[in-house]
Structures are given as C-alpha cells and as structure tokens.
Amino acid sequence: MFDPVKPASVLSVSFNQDASCFAVGTTDGFLVFRAADPFGEALRRNFPGGIGVVQMLFRCNIFALIGASKSDRNKVRIWDDRLNRGIGELVFRSEVRAVRLRKDRIVVVMLHKIYVYCLSDFELIHQIETMENRQWLCEICKAGDMVLVCLGEQRGFVRVVQYATNKSTQWLAVSSDKGTVHVFIVKLDSSSLKTCRSQVPETNKFAPISLSRLSFIKGFLPKYFSSEWAVAQFRVQEGIQHIAAFGPPGENTIAVVGSNGSYYRCQFDPMVGGDMTKLESHNF
C-alpha cells in the first residue's frame, strides 16, 4: 500500500540578528528563508529526529541547534554549515528552553537559570538565576557591549546585565495573542534617559530591579504602551504564534512569520497610521 510522506511540521521560528533571514525548526530538520528582496528558501538541512529550536548567527554559517527528540532537548549543538558538522556541544541535566547567539556569546535559557558562554571556546562566563521561565523570555543585544535582559528571581522583577540605551530606538513591534501585530512609537526625551541612566547601579550589574522601584518610567510607561499609541496594525490568524521584525531603516516595513508556516511583509505609514499595507505573503 502506498504510504504518503507526511509533510514536516513547524516546531519553531526565529529571525536572525538583523532580520534579513528567519530560521524554521521542523520535524525533518531546519530551513532558512530570506525575509525579503526577494523572499525565498535559502537553505534546507535534514536531521534525524528533527530540530526543535534553531538560531542563526547573522547570515554566516554558524547555527545553534536544539534537537526535537526527547533525548536531544538537553543539548545545544553549534553547527558549522560550511564544514557540514558540529563544532561544539553543550550538555545539560535538564531541558533547554531556548538559545540566543551573538558573535562572541552563546546564551542558553533553562527553566530556572540562564547560562552565558564564550562562543570561541565554549567557556562558561555567567550563570543567572530566574523565576520559572516557561515563555523562554530572554534577549540580548546583537552588537556592542553585552546587554542581557531576563526574568528576575521573583514575579514582577526583571534582571538587567550591563544596562545600556539605544538612542536610535523609535518603533516597537508587538505580536498579540488576539491575531494582531501592532507597531508603537517609542520616543523618550533626553531628561528621561539621563534619569534612567543615573538610577542604574554600575557596581551591581546583576541586581534584580523591581518595576515598582523604576520611578523614572512611571510617568510614561502606561502612556507609551497603551493602545491609543499604536501607530499601525496588521491582522493575522488568531491563536497562532507569530513573531515580527522590522525591515531596513527608512522603509517602514515589517516582516511577520507564523508558526503555521505563514509569512507576511507589510508597510506602515508613520504619519497616517491605521491598517498596514500587505506587500507580499507566502506559505512555507
């Protein structure tokens, strides 16, 4: 009897550091797609058991992989696609929740802890305790000084490792669980930033910060992140996890990738606002 080949299922999606590509972990392995100019598949690799999580390092040949099978979920493999082999592996006693990459660091996210390693020699640099992290919440800056933001050890706290601000930050993209991708405008005046910098202790870079103690953001946080400040929005399928990333500076474009294998590229008008214009859409 003919047994049709079951199509691969999407297990995870993630953008690379400059959002020029996105990687897809599947039950067959992983794929890489160009996010624009033009959209298309750039790479496909098969791995027995599938790849549950894949992270790219910009557009180079280095990937961080977490296998989809139960026996591989406690391992992070650093894969060199040019050599077509793994060049290092980090093994843990429990399941790895997520991984982040930059040119000099590997960040491994566990349920209650985050490990930071040097990418060149896999030396452990930091261990950070967090509260239960079932949403894999952790982000790092892509260049410059190492900045890491993660959950604190108690509910309502965040932990910032080497705080820094980005003066060019203007837009914030948020994918909601209600089937909408919003773009917000973020404009902080210089006095707020100066106050912000002055209240971050330089001598204790790992100290948890309570939101109730951040008096310098009390005045503008509710305003800047309430719905009335949404510049533009785009509707996607409700109940499906989506991630979003901005296109090149000046284009006012945003790429949206869904766990159901959907891709959209949209453009928003920062002056007019309202619904975004869909430039293209694909299924992968």
Secondary structure as a PSIPRED ss2 file (coil, helix, strand):
# PSIPRED VFORMAT (PSIPRED V4.0)

   1 M C   1.000  0.000  0.000
   2 F C   1.000  0.000  0.000
   3 D C   1.000  0.000  0.000
   4 P C   1.000  0.000  0.000
   5 V C   1.000  0.000  0.000
   6 K C   1.000  0.000  0.000
   7 P C   1.000  0.000  0.000
   8 A C   1.000  0.000  0.000
   9 S C   1.000  0.000  0.000
  10 V E   0.000  0.000  1.000
  11 L E   0.000  0.000  1.000
  12 S E   0.000  0.000  1.000
  13 V E   0.000  0.000  1.000
  14 S E   0.000  0.000  1.000
  15 F E   0.000  0.000  1.000
  16 N C   1.000  0.000  0.000
  17 Q C   1.000  0.000  0.000
  18 D C   1.000  0.000  0.000
  19 A C   1.000  0.000  0.000
  20 S C   1.000  0.000  0.000
  21 C E   0.000  0.000  1.000
  22 F E   0.000  0.000  1.000
  23 A E   0.000  0.000  1.000
  24 V E   0.000  0.000  1.000
  25 G E   0.000  0.000  1.000
  26 T E   0.000  0.000  1.000
  27 T C   1.000  0.000  0.000
  28 D C   1.000  0.000  0.000
  29 G E   0.000  0.000  1.000
  30 F E   0.000  0.000  1.000
  31 L E   0.000  0.000  1.000
  32 V E   0.000  0.000  1.000
  33 F E   0.000  0.000  1.000
  34 R E   0.000  0.000  1.000
  35 A C   1.000  0.000  0.000
  36 A C   1.000  0.000  0.000
  37 D C   1.000  0.000  0.000
  38 P C   1.000  0.000  0.000
  39 F C   1.000  0.000  0.000
  40 G E   0.000  0.000  1.000
  41 E E   0.000  0.000  1.000
  42 A E   0.000  0.000  1.000
  43 L E   0.000  0.000  1.000
  44 R E   0.000  0.000  1.000
  45 R E   0.000  0.000  1.000
  46 N E   0.000  0.000  1.000
  47 F C   1.000  0.000  0.000
  48 P C   1.000  0.000  0.000
  49 G C   1.000  0.000  0.000
  50 G C   1.000  0.000  0.000
  51 I E   0.000  0.000  1.000
  52 G E   0.000  0.000  1.000
  53 V E   0.000  0.000  1.000
  54 V E   0.000  0.000  1.000
  55 Q E   0.000  0.000  1.000
  56 M E   0.000  0.000  1.000
  57 L C   1.000  0.000  0.000
  58 F C   1.000  0.000  0.000
  59 R C   1.000  0.000  0.000
  60 C C   1.000  0.000  0.000
  61 N C   1.000  0.000  0.000
  62 I E   0.000  0.000  1.000
  63 F E   0.000  0.000  1.000
  64 A E   0.000  0.000  1.000
  65 L E   0.000  0.000  1.000
  66 I E   0.000  0.000  1.000
  67 G E   0.000  0.000  1.000
  68 A C   1.000  0.000  0.000
  69 S C   1.000  0.000  0.000
  70 K H   0.000  1.000  0.000
  71 S H   0.000  1.000  0.000
  72 D H   0.000  1.000  0.000
  73 R C   1.000  0.000  0.000
  74 N C   1.000  0.000  0.000
  75 K E   0.000  0.000  1.000
  76 V E   0.000  0.000  1.000
  77 R E   0.000  0.000  1.000
  78 I E   0.000  0.000  1.000
  79 W E   0.000  0.000  1.000
  80 D E   0.000  0.000  1.000
  81 D C   1.000  0.000  0.000
  82 R C   1.000  0.000  0.000
  83 L C   1.000  0.000  0.000
  84 N C   1.000  0.000  0.000
  85 R E   0.000  0.000  1.000
  86 G E   0.000  0.000  1.000
  87 I E   0.000  0.000  1.000
  88 G E   0.000  0.000  1.000
  89 E E   0.000  0.000  1.000
  90 L E   0.000  0.000  1.000
  91 V E   0.000  0.000  1.000
  92 F C   1.000  0.000  0.000
  93 R C   1.000  0.000  0.000
  94 S C   1.000  0.000  0.000
  95 E C   1.000  0.000  0.000
  96 V C   1.000  0.000  0.000
  97 R C   1.000  0.000  0.000
  98 A E   0.000  0.000  1.000
  99 V E   0.000  0.000  1.000
 100 R E   0.000  0.000  1.000
 101 L E   0.000  0.000  1.000
 102 R E   0.000  0.000  1.000
 103 K C   1.000  0.000  0.000
 104 D C   1.000  0.000  0.000
 105 R E   0.000  0.000  1.000
 106 I E   0.000  0.000  1.000
 107 V E   0.000  0.000  1.000
 108 V E   0.000  0.000  1.000
 109 V E   0.000  0.000  1.000
 110 M C   1.000  0.000  0.000
 111 L C   1.000  0.000  0.000
 112 H C   1.000  0.000  0.000
 113 K E   0.000  0.000  1.000
 114 I E   0.000  0.000  1.000
 115 Y E   0.000  0.000  1.000
 116 V E   0.000  0.000  1.000
 117 Y E   0.000  0.000  1.000
 118 C E   0.000  0.000  1.000
 119 L C   1.000  0.000  0.000
 120 S C   1.000  0.000  0.000
 121 D C   1.000  0.000  0.000
 122 F C   1.000  0.000  0.000
 123 E C   1.000  0.000  0.000
 124 L E   0.000  0.000  1.000
 125 I E   0.000  0.000  1.000
 126 H E   0.000  0.000  1.000
 127 Q E   0.000  0.000  1.000
 128 I E   0.000  0.000  1.000
 129 E E   0.000  0.000  1.000
 130 T C   1.000  0.000  0.000
 131 M C   1.000  0.000  0.000
 132 E C   1.000  0.000  0.000
 133 N C   1.000  0.000  0.000
 134 R C   1.000  0.000  0.000
 135 Q C   1.000  0.000  0.000
 136 W C   1.000  0.000  0.000
 137 L C   1.000  0.000  0.000
 138 C E   0.000  0.000  1.000
 139 E E   0.000  0.000  1.000
 140 I E   0.000  0.000  1.000
 141 C C   1.000  0.000  0.000
 142 K C   1.000  0.000  0.000
 143 A C   1.000  0.000  0.000
 144 G C   1.000  0.000  0.000
 145 D C   1.000  0.000  0.000
 146 M C   1.000  0.000  0.000
 147 V C   1.000  0.000  0.000
 148 L E   0.000  0.000  1.000
 149 V E   0.000  0.000  1.000
 150 C E   0.000  0.000  1.000
 151 L E   0.000  0.000  1.000
 152 G C   1.000  0.000  0.000
 153 E C   1.000  0.000  0.000
 154 Q C   1.000  0.000  0.000
 155 R C   1.000  0.000  0.000
 156 G C   1.000  0.000  0.000
 157 F E   0.000  0.000  1.000
 158 V E   0.000  0.000  1.000
 159 R E   0.000  0.000  1.000
 160 V E   0.000  0.000  1.000
 161 V E   0.000  0.000  1.000
 162 Q C   1.000  0.000  0.000
 163 Y C   1.000  0.000  0.000
 164 A C   1.000  0.000  0.000
 165 T C   1.000  0.000  0.000
 166 N C   1.000  0.000  0.000
 167 K C   1.000  0.000  0.000
 168 S C   1.000  0.000  0.000
 169 T C   1.000  0.000  0.000
 170 Q C   1.000  0.000  0.000
 171 W E   0.000  0.000  1.000
 172 L E   0.000  0.000  1.000
 173 A E   0.000  0.000  1.000
 174 V E   0.000  0.000  1.000
 175 S E   0.000  0.000  1.000
 176 S C   1.000  0.000  0.000
 177 D C   1.000  0.000  0.000
 178 K C   1.000  0.000  0.000
 179 G C   1.000  0.000  0.000
 180 T E   0.000  0.000  1.000
 181 V E   0.000  0.000  1.000
 182 H E   0.000  0.000  1.000
 183 V E   0.000  0.000  1.000
 184 F E   0.000  0.000  1.000
 185 I E   0.000  0.000  1.000
 186 V C   1.000  0.000  0.000
 187 K C   1.000  0.000  0.000
 188 L C   1.000  0.000  0.000
 189 D C   1.000  0.000  0.000
 190 S H   0.000  1.000  0.000
 191 S H   0.000  1.000  0.000
 192 S H   0.000  1.000  0.000
 193 L H   0.000  1.000  0.000
 194 K H   0.000  1.000  0.000
 195 T H   0.000  1.000  0.000
 196 C H   0.000  1.000  0.000
 197 R H   0.000  1.000  0.000
 198 S H   0.000  1.000  0.000
 199 Q C   1.000  0.000  0.000
 200 V C   1.000  0.000  0.000
 201 P C   1.000  0.000  0.000
 202 E C   1.000  0.000  0.000
 203 T C   1.000  0.000  0.000
 204 N C   1.000  0.000  0.000
 205 K C   1.000  0.000  0.000
 206 F C   1.000  0.000  0.000
 207 A C   1.000  0.000  0.000
 208 P E   0.000  0.000  1.000
 209 I E   0.000  0.000  1.000
 210 S E   0.000  0.000  1.000
 211 L H   0.000  1.000  0.000
 212 S H   0.000  1.000  0.000
 213 R H   0.000  1.000  0.000
 214 L C   1.000  0.000  0.000
 215 S H   0.000  1.000  0.000
 216 F H   0.000  1.000  0.000
 217 I H   0.000  1.000  0.000
 218 K H   0.000  1.000  0.000
 219 G C   1.000  0.000  0.000
 220 F C   1.000  0.000  0.000
 221 L H   0.000  1.000  0.000
 222 P H   0.000  1.000  0.000
 223 K H   0.000  1.000  0.000
 224 Y H   0.000  1.000  0.000
 225 F C   1.000  0.000  0.000
 226 S C   1.000  0.000  0.000
 227 S H   0.000  1.000  0.000
 228 E H   0.000  1.000  0.000
 229 W H   0.000  1.000  0.000
 230 A E   0.000  0.000  1.000
 231 V E   0.000  0.000  1.000
 232 A E   0.000  0.000  1.000
 233 Q E   0.000  0.000  1.000
 234 F E   0.000  0.000  1.000
 235 R E   0.000  0.000  1.000
 236 V C   1.000  0.000  0.000
 237 Q C   1.000  0.000  0.000
 238 E C   1.000  0.000  0.000
 239 G C   1.000  0.000  0.000
 240 I C   1.000  0.000  0.000
 241 Q C   1.000  0.000  0.000
 242 H E   0.000  0.000  1.000
 243 I E   0.000  0.000  1.000
 244 A E   0.000  0.000  1.000
 245 A E   0.000  0.000  1.000
 246 F E   0.000  0.000  1.000
 247 G C   1.000  0.000  0.000
 248 P C   1.000  0.000  0.000
 249 P C   1.000  0.000  0.000
 250 G C   1.000  0.000  0.000
 251 E C   1.000  0.000  0.000
 252 N C   1.000  0.000  0.000
 253 T E   0.000  0.000  1.000
 254 I E   0.000  0.000  1.000
 255 A E   0.000  0.000  1.000
 256 V E   0.000  0.000  1.000
 257 V E   0.000  0.000  1.000
 258 G E   0.000  0.000  1.000
 259 S C   1.000  0.000  0.000
 260 N C   1.000  0.000  0.000
 261 G C   1.000  0.000  0.000
 262 S E   0.000  0.000  1.000
 263 Y E   0.000  0.000  1.000
 264 Y E   0.000  0.000  1.000
 265 R E   0.000  0.000  1.000
 266 C E   0.000  0.000  1.000
 267 Q E   0.000  0.000  1.000
 268 F C   1.000  0.000  0.000
 269 D C   1.000  0.000  0.000
 270 P C   1.000  0.000  0.000
 271 M C   1.000  0.000  0.000
 272 V C   1.000  0.000  0.000
 273 G C   1.000  0.000  0.000
 274 G E   0.000  0.000  1.000
 275 D E   0.000  0.000  1.000
 276 M C   1.000  0.000  0.000
 277 T E   0.000  0.000  1.000
 278 K E   0.000  0.000  1.000
 279 L E   0.000  0.000  1.000
 280 E E   0.000  0.000  1.000
 281 S E   0.000  0.000  1.000
 282 H E   0.000  0.000  1.000
 283 N E   0.000  0.000  1.000
 284 F C   1.000  0.000  0.000
